[in-house]
Amino acid sequence: MPDTPEQRMIRDVAAKQQRMLRARREKKGNWSALSILGVVGWSVVVPTLAGIALGAWIDLRFPSRFSWTVILLIVGLALGCATAWRRIGEDR
């Protein structure tokens, strides 16, 4: 038998209350959110800058038709975003 709207609402409120109580126990506050933001930012910036540096070095040493700087910038950005996404998923 499917849940009635009242039962769903009660279940949703109970779940939200449990999340709130867990957050209070773990004392995740504004500083915790700010630190996560910093970690996520650095996990995107570092691979992106590393890709740019490596690409520029390759372009100087081995000139070619296409730009390794742009290619490795995109690869570094994608890697950094994937890392940040995984990091955010861990903190949920």
Secondary structure, DSSP 4 states (H G I P E B T S, - for coil): -PPPHHHHHHHHHHHHHHHHHHHHHHT--HHHHHHHHHHHHHHHHHHHHHHHHHHHHHHHHS--SS-HHHHHHHHHHHHHHHHHHHHHHHT-
